[in-house]
Amino acid sequence: MPVPDQLVILGNGFDLQCGLASTFEAFENPRKYMISTIIRTYAHKGYVGGISLTPSDDQEQPGKSLAADFRAQGITAWDLILIADEQVRTWYDVEACIRDWLTGYAEGHQRPGENQLRAVRNVYSQYIEVTKQPVSIEDFVAMANLNNCLNDTKFEQLSVDQQVAKLLLKWYKCDADDDSIMKVMMQELHRLETAFSNYMENEVAGNKNYCNHACLLLDGLMNDQLNDYDSLLVNNTYKIGGDISFGSSFNNVRILDFNYTDPIYGIKPAPTLINIHGNIHGGGIVFGIDSNSVDTDDSNYPGLVKFTKTYRLMALGKGRKTELVHPHVSGQPGSETNMIKFFGHSLGDPDYSYFQAIFDEVNLYGSDTRLVFYYNQNRSNENDADRENGNTAGENAQEEMFEKVNRLITTYGQTLDNKDHGRNLMHKLLLENRLKVVQAPV
């Protein structure tokens, strides 16, 4: 019996398991401290006044302007937005934050029902007006807006919308309309992506054991469950960088990596690894929102769609060049990819479109494709609440994975044309032994 064809899907849990501080929180915390330090510095300086819309002005130099100091330290407008968003969510969700800022209503907006994009546009417009013409001392609203523009000592007291508008006013020359604001916010997103890419590059360079740990874990994932197909397939069928038991290549394995690292970069022989959102090895990385999050009827659709992962990958020329899965061919049993394995991925909404496309390609309902979802009972992030409730990290990891898998399969089932098939998809997969939730081989 031939070696089964498989796709291995990796999320951030993979890099964490291999020793990298790859969470967005680990990246953002030092930046959060830097922002706080700069704000405190200017709060204690006292008001010096003055504003310029041109970066070359002497008043807009590091040490003289809060905005200039932010810029010099690589701080972006998205840092402020994400930090404020984290206070509400209690954790960093980059994609959801970008989506909500552009399209949805969230706490702290200037007016009920107004998204933050338009709130920033309105504040930006007010700032533009008060800096273009003299303001009467009797016009208290205009005077307040002018003070917000001029006075760096009060920056912390501003809403995040006012803070972002002030930074955009100092850093860019743009019109006060949605499209112009979106364009400069895209530039800010590019800056954030570059900063995160540099951070991850340093993480990998500083972790001498990362590649070794990653290769061992990938070996375990690729070899796991193979004996379900043939008892002769053992746990050393595949070995990255070494001999291969069956054949001389990894033709039957592909890796879809949602991380920005490439743990097998430069190693041969090795399977094909696709960093779907770019990588730190000169490939450029992408933060974006799911295309399903954008309403085609939205008046801002032409600008909003440019923030979707699909559009950005297309614009960067990063469409996949390797077939991820073998499609199901009617009348040819077993033509499709045999196994799809998931490790370290949250299975959340931002990447749902990818999973839907993969499941459609293999005809998940009608084919023989098996799904294997791994949880990690050896994870080290057991918290105080777990211990107080008598739960172990392993118990929680297994239960969380059950819930995530149920949600993913149920959501996908709702997209099937045959609604009866959609409703019983989970039951069918279990009945046919095509769905497993198992401990990862770590």
Summary of the structure (lengths in Angstrom):
residues: 442
radius of gyration: 25.2
end to end distance: 27.3
largest distance: 87.0
contacts: 1314
relative contact order: 0.12
helix: 50%
strand: 8%
